[in-house]
Amino acid sequence: MAFLVPARRLPAYVARYLRLFTWRRAANLLLVASSLGLSRLCRRPIVWGRPLMLMVEPTNLCNLKCPLCPSGNGQLQRPRGQMALEDFKKLVDQVSGHAFMLLLWNQGEPYINRQFDELVSYARSRRMFTCTSTNGHFIRTPARARAVVDSGLDELVFSVDGVDQATYAKYRVNGRLDRVLEAIRLVLQARREARQSTPRVSLQYIVMRHNETDLAAVEELARNLGVDRLLIKTAQVYTDEEARTFLPAEAGLSRYERDRDGGLQVVGQPARGCKVLWYSSMVNWDGTVTPCCFDKDADFAMGNACGSGSFGRIWVSRSYRRFRAAVLRDRRAVSMCTNCSEGYRGMFSVVKELVD
């Protein structure tokens, strides 16, 4: 039984989002919140609910060579491939009773998976909110854009990290800005022709040293395109050399600061705990379950949700409990958590709603 929301009093996309809640999902939300609170209080992992949302990786293949991306720069160590539709259906069938949201990305470009629209449509048939992020190079025709709209996708984020080709290509190596902007126009046109309010379209701009002076220009670009939101995202780096090359000069546009020894650390990183481990999880293209997207190479793999195991058993497994316990004791002692942006200021320095 779904909650009733007066659609005429809310924007269409908000009403659509709220109608995804059922009594079962609402009860799960209460279980997650209460067990998270008790876990923090007792400093031991108490897990009563199931994840409210999942990140699912359609593929870890990509057409671009972005220098800070493990997929693009060649540093990703795990096998490459694409999630099969049947594996995806099996996963969604396991989690849709309690989870209401799927974030369909991780490493790689989602639309390289030729069944991606079918993945979205199946999740929507199970009344799950769907969102993905794309570099925009595989939406080239009005028919392809209409297929994106008809799939039922709720949110679509386009990565546009420059206002001209030269600036854009400094990070989106091998990319073409004109193709991305045309993809945005095609999706917005297809949405209008279909008389739909979704997918909501966001323009995401990772602010870096070479593009930080163009923030006013990118906002103007976003408004001229007619997208719904502008997301200004902070960059993630792994080395001092990357920091010198890519981090903005303006401190307020970076998620990092220097510690007493001169090393990089994320601003305000907490000493212990992580709420993501209670409300979310990551499933890679081959079904491997990891704690979150910061585990790039599945070094902390918990099991496989598309094999003989089940996601439910993995979620409450001994290995998952041990990982949560370790993070509760000392988050900074867990290698994958040292560069994490969860739980304090977040990844986005600016989120602007451009359409009411």
C-alpha positions as CSV (number, residue, x, y, z in Angstrom):
1,M,0.0,0.0,0.0
2,A,1.5,3.3,-1.1
3,F,1.2,6.6,0.8
4,L,-1.2,9.1,-0.8
5,V,0.4,12.4,-1.8
6,P,-1.7,15.3,-3.2
7,A,0.1,15.7,-6.6
8,R,-1.5,19.0,-7.3
9,R,0.2,20.6,-4.3
10,L,3.7,19.3,-5.2
11,P,5.9,19.4,-8.3
12,A,5.2,16.3,-10.4
13,Y,8.7,14.8,-9.8
14,V,8.4,15.2,-6.0
15,A,5.0,13.6,-5.9
16,R,6.3,10.8,-8.1
17,Y,9.2,10.3,-5.6
18,L,7.1,10.2,-2.5
19,R,4.6,7.7,-4.0
20,L,7.4,5.2,-4.0
21,F,7.1,4.8,-0.3
22,T,5.1,1.9,1.0
23,W,4.4,0.9,4.6
24,R,7.1,-1.8,4.3
25,R,9.7,0.7,3.1
26,A,8.6,3.2,5.8
27,A,9.0,0.5,8.5
28,N,12.4,-0.3,7.1
29,L,13.4,3.3,7.3
30,L,12.5,3.4,11.0
31,L,14.5,0.2,11.6
32,V,17.6,1.6,9.8
33,A,17.5,4.9,11.7
34,S,17.0,3.4,15.1
35,S,19.7,0.7,14.7
36,L,22.1,3.3,13.4
37,G,21.5,5.5,16.4
38,L,21.9,2.6,18.8
39,S,25.1,1.5,17.0
40,R,26.6,4.9,17.5
41,L,25.6,5.0,21.1
42,C,26.8,1.5,21.9
43,R,29.8,1.6,19.5
44,R,28.9,-1.8,18.1
45,P,27.1,-2.8,14.9
46,I,23.4,-3.3,15.4
47,V,21.7,-3.9,12.1
48,W,17.9,-4.3,12.1
49,G,16.8,-3.0,8.7
50,R,17.9,-3.5,5.1
51,P,19.5,-0.8,2.8
52,L,17.2,2.1,1.8
53,M,19.2,2.5,-1.4
54,L,21.8,0.7,-3.5
55,M,24.5,1.8,-5.9
56,V,24.6,-0.6,-8.8
57,E,27.3,-0.6,-11.4
58,P,26.0,-1.2,-15.0
59,T,29.6,-1.4,-16.3
60,N,33.1,-0.4,-15.4
61,L,34.0,0.3,-19.0
62,C,34.4,3.9,-20.2
63,N,35.1,5.7,-23.4
64,L,37.0,8.6,-21.7
65,K,40.4,8.7,-20.0
66,C,39.7,11.1,-17.1
67,P,43.0,11.3,-15.1
68,L,41.5,11.1,-11.6
69,C,39.2,8.1,-12.5
70,P,40.5,4.6,-11.8
71,S,38.5,3.3,-14.8
72,G,39.7,6.0,-17.2
73,N,43.4,6.2,-16.0
74,G,43.9,2.5,-16.1
75,Q,44.5,2.0,-12.4
76,L,41.3,-0.1,-11.8
77,Q,42.5,-3.6,-10.9
78,R,39.3,-5.7,-10.9
79,P,37.9,-7.3,-14.1
80,R,36.0,-5.2,-16.7
81,G,32.5,-6.1,-17.8
82,Q,28.8,-5.2,-17.9
83,M,25.9,-6.3,-15.7
84,A,23.6,-8.8,-17.4
85,L,19.9,-8.0,-17.3
86,E,19.0,-11.2,-15.6
87,D,21.5,-10.6,-12.8
88,F,20.1,-7.1,-12.4
89,K,16.5,-8.5,-12.2
90,K,17.6,-11.0,-9.6
91,L,19.2,-8.3,-7.5
92,V,16.2,-5.9,-7.8
93,D,13.8,-8.7,-6.9
94,Q,15.8,-9.2,-3.7
95,V,16.0,-5.6,-2.5
96,S,12.9,-3.8,-3.9
97,G,10.7,-4.7,-1.0
98,H,12.7,-2.5,1.4
99,A,14.9,-0.3,-0.8
100,F,13.3,2.6,-2.8
101,M,16.3,4.1,-4.7
102,L,18.9,2.8,-7.2
103,L,21.9,5.0,-8.1
104,L,23.0,3.4,-11.4
105,W,26.7,4.2,-11.7
106,N,30.1,3.6,-10.2
107,Q,33.2,3.2,-12.3
108,G,32.5,3.5,-16.0
109,E,29.9,5.0,-18.3
110,P,26.4,3.5,-17.7
111,Y,25.2,3.9,-21.3
112,I,28.0,1.6,-22.6
113,N,25.7,-1.2,-21.3
114,R,23.3,-1.6,-24.2
115,Q,20.6,-3.0,-21.9
116,F,20.8,0.1,-19.6
117,D,17.3,1.3,-20.6
118,E,15.9,-2.1,-19.8
119,L,17.6,-2.1,-16.4
120,V,15.9,1.2,-15.6
121,S,12.6,0.0,-16.9
122,Y,12.7,-3.1,-14.7
123,A,13.6,-1.1,-11.6
124,R,10.7,1.3,-12.3
125,S,8.4,-1.7,-12.7
126,R,9.3,-2.6,-9.1
127,R,8.5,1.0,-8.1
128,M,12.1,2.1,-7.4
129,F,13.5,5.6,-7.9
130,T,16.3,5.5,-10.5
131,C,19.2,7.9,-11.1
132,T,22.3,7.8,-13.2
133,S,25.3,9.9,-14.2
134,T,26.7,10.0,-17.7
135,N,29.4,11.7,-19.8
136,G,26.7,12.2,-22.5
137,H,28.5,10.7,-25.5
138,F,26.1,7.8,-26.2
139,I,22.9,9.9,-26.5
140,R,23.3,11.1,-30.1
141,T,19.9,11.0,-31.8
142,P,16.3,12.1,-31.0
143,A,15.3,8.4,-30.9
144,R,18.0,7.6,-28.4
145,A,17.0,10.5,-26.2
146,R,13.3,9.4,-26.4
147,A,14.3,5.9,-25.3
148,V,16.0,7.5,-22.2
149,V,12.8,9.3,-21.3
150,D,10.6,6.3,-22.0
151,S,12.7,4.1,-19.8
152,G,11.2,5.9,-16.8
153,L,14.5,7.2,-15.5
154,D,13.9,9.7,-12.7
155,E,17.2,11.7,-12.5
156,L,19.9,12.1,-15.2
157,V,23.2,13.9,-14.4
158,F,25.5,15.1,-17.2
159,S,29.1,15.7,-16.4
160,V,30.2,18.9,-18.0
161,D,33.5,20.1,-16.5
162,G,34.3,23.0,-18.9
163,V,32.5,25.7,-20.8
164,D,34.7,25.4,-23.9
165,Q,36.4,22.4,-25.6
166,A,39.9,23.2,-24.4
167,T,39.0,23.4,-20.8
168,Y,36.6,20.5,-20.9
169,A,39.2,18.2,-22.5
170,K,41.8,18.9,-19.9
171,Y,39.9,16.5,-17.6
172,R,37.4,14.7,-19.9
173,V,40.2,13.3,-22.1
174,N,39.0,12.1,-25.5
175,G,35.6,13.8,-24.9
176,R,33.7,16.3,-27.0
177,L,31.8,19.1,-25.3
178,D,29.6,19.8,-28.3
179,R,28.4,16.2,-28.3
180,V,27.5,16.4,-24.5
181,L,25.6,19.7,-24.9
182,E,23.7,18.3,-27.8
183,A,22.8,15.2,-25.7
184,I,21.4,17.5,-23.0
185,R,19.3,19.3,-25.6
186,L,18.0,16.1,-27.1
187,V,16.9,14.7,-23.7
188,L,15.2,17.9,-22.7
189,Q,13.4,18.1,-26.1
190,A,12.4,14.4,-25.8
191,R,11.0,15.1,-22.4
192,R,9.0,18.0,-23.6
193,E,7.6,16.0,-26.6
194,A,6.6,13.2,-24.2
195,R,5.0,15.7,-21.8
196,Q,7.0,14.2,-19.0
197,S,8.6,15.8,-15.9
198,T,11.3,13.2,-15.8
199,P,14.1,12.6,-16.0
200,R,15.1,15.7,-14.1
201,V,18.3,16.8,-15.7
202,S,21.3,18.2,-13.8
203,L,24.6,19.6,-15.1
204,Q,27.5,18.5,-12.9
205,Y,30.7,20.5,-12.9
206,I,33.7,19.2,-11.0
207,V,35.6,22.3,-10.0
208,M,39.3,22.1,-10.5
209,R,42.3,24.4,-10.8
210,H,41.9,24.8,-14.6
211,N,38.2,25.6,-14.5
212,E,37.5,27.3,-11.2
213,T,37.3,30.8,-12.8
214,D,34.4,29.7,-15.0
215,L,31.7,29.2,-12.3
216,A,29.6,32.1,-13.5
217,A,30.0,31.0,-17.1
218,V,28.9,27.4,-16.3
219,E,25.8,28.7,-14.5
220,E,24.9,30.8,-17.5
221,L,25.4,27.7,-19.7
222,A,23.2,25.6,-17.5
223,R,20.4,28.3,-17.6
224,N,20.7,28.6,-21.3
225,L,20.4,24.9,-21.8
226,G,17.3,24.8,-19.5
227,V,18.5,22.0,-17.1
228,D,16.8,21.6,-13.8
229,R,19.9,21.8,-11.5
230,L,23.5,22.9,-11.5
231,L,25.8,20.8,-9.3
232,I,29.2,22.1,-8.4
233,K,31.2,19.1,-7.2
234,T,34.5,19.1,-5.4
235,A,37.4,17.0,-6.9
236,Q,38.8,13.8,-5.3
237,V,42.6,13.3,-5.5
238,Y,44.9,10.5,-4.3
239,T,48.4,12.0,-4.4
240,D,50.2,15.3,-3.7
241,E,51.0,15.6,-7.4
242,E,47.3,15.3,-8.3
243,A,46.5,17.9,-5.6
244,R,48.9,20.4,-7.1
245,T,47.5,19.8,-10.6
246,F,43.8,19.6,-10.0
247,L,42.7,21.1,-6.6
248,P,41.3,24.7,-6.9
249,A,43.3,27.6,-5.5
250,E,40.2,28.7,-3.6
251,A,40.0,26.7,-0.4
252,G,36.2,26.8,-0.3
253,L,36.0,24.8,-3.5
254,S,38.1,21.9,-2.2
255,R,37.2,19.1,0.2
256,Y,40.8,18.9,1.5
257,E,43.0,20.7,4.0
258,R,46.6,20.0,5.1
259,D,47.2,18.2,8.4
260,R,50.1,19.0,10.8
261,D,52.5,16.9,8.8
262,G,51.6,18.6,5.6
263,G,49.6,15.7,4.3
264,L,46.1,15.9,2.7
265,Q,43.0,15.1,4.7
266,V,39.3,15.6,4.0
267,V,37.9,18.6,5.8
268,G,36.1,17.6,9.1
269,Q,36.5,13.9,8.6
270,P,35.0,12.2,11.7
271,A,37.1,9.8,13.8
272,R,34.6,7.0,13.8
273,G,31.3,5.8,12.3
274,C,29.7,6.0,8.8
275,K,25.9,6.1,8.3
276,V,26.2,4.8,4.8
277,L,27.0,1.3,6.1
278,W,23.5,1.2,7.6
279,Y,21.4,2.7,4.7
280,S,23.3,1.8,1.5
281,S,25.5,-0.7,-0.2
282,M,27.4,-1.1,-3.5
283,V,26.9,-3.9,-6.1
284,N,29.4,-4.0,-8.9
285,W,28.7,-5.2,-12.4
286,D,29.6,-8.9,-11.6
287,G,27.4,-8.9,-8.5
288,T,30.2,-8.3,-6.0
289,V,28.9,-6.5,-2.9
290,T,31.2,-3.9,-1.3
291,P,30.5,-1.4,1.4
292,C,30.4,1.6,-0.9
293,C,31.8,3.2,-4.0
294,F,35.1,4.2,-2.3
295,D,36.1,0.5,-2.5
296,K,37.3,0.9,-6.1
297,D,38.9,-2.5,-6.5
298,A,36.5,-4.5,-4.2
299,D,39.3,-5.0,-1.6
300,F,36.5,-5.4,1.0
301,A,34.2,-7.6,-1.0
302,M,31.4,-9.1,1.2
303,G,30.0,-11.6,-1.2
304,N,28.1,-11.9,-4.5
305,A,24.4,-11.0,-4.8
306,C,24.0,-12.4,-8.3
307,G,25.6,-15.8,-7.6
308,S,24.4,-18.5,-5.3
309,G,24.2,-16.2,-2.3
310,S,21.6,-13.6,-1.5
311,F,22.0,-9.9,-0.8
312,G,20.0,-10.2,2.5
313,R,22.4,-12.8,3.9
314,I,25.4,-10.7,2.8
315,W,24.0,-7.6,4.4
316,V,24.0,-9.2,7.9
317,S,27.0,-11.4,7.3
318,R,29.9,-11.7,9.7
319,S,32.3,-10.0,7.4
320,Y,29.9,-7.0,7.0
321,R,29.5,-6.8,10.8
322,R,33.2,-6.8,11.3
323,F,33.7,-4.0,8.8
324,R,31.0,-1.9,10.5
325,A,32.6,-2.6,13.8
326,A,36.0,-1.5,12.5
327,V,34.6,1.8,11.2
328,L,32.8,2.4,14.5
329,R,36.1,1.9,16.4
330,D,38.4,4.0,14.2
331,R,37.3,5.1,10.8
332,R,40.7,6.5,9.9
333,A,42.3,3.1,10.4
334,V,40.3,1.6,7.5
335,S,42.2,2.3,4.3
336,M,39.2,2.9,2.0
337,C,37.7,5.4,4.4
338,T,40.7,7.8,4.6
339,N,39.7,9.7,1.4
340,C,36.0,9.5,1.9
341,S,33.7,12.6,1.7
342,E,30.7,11.1,3.6
343,G,29.1,12.5,6.7
344,Y,30.4,16.0,7.1
345,R,30.4,18.6,4.3
346,G,29.6,16.3,1.4
347,M,30.8,16.2,-2.2
348,F,28.9,19.2,-3.5
349,S,29.9,22.8,-2.6
350,V,26.9,24.3,-4.5
351,V,23.5,22.8,-5.6
352,K,21.4,25.3,-7.5
353,E,17.8,24.6,-8.5
354,L,17.4,26.4,-11.8
355,V,13.7,25.4,-12.3
356,D,11.0,25.7,-9.7
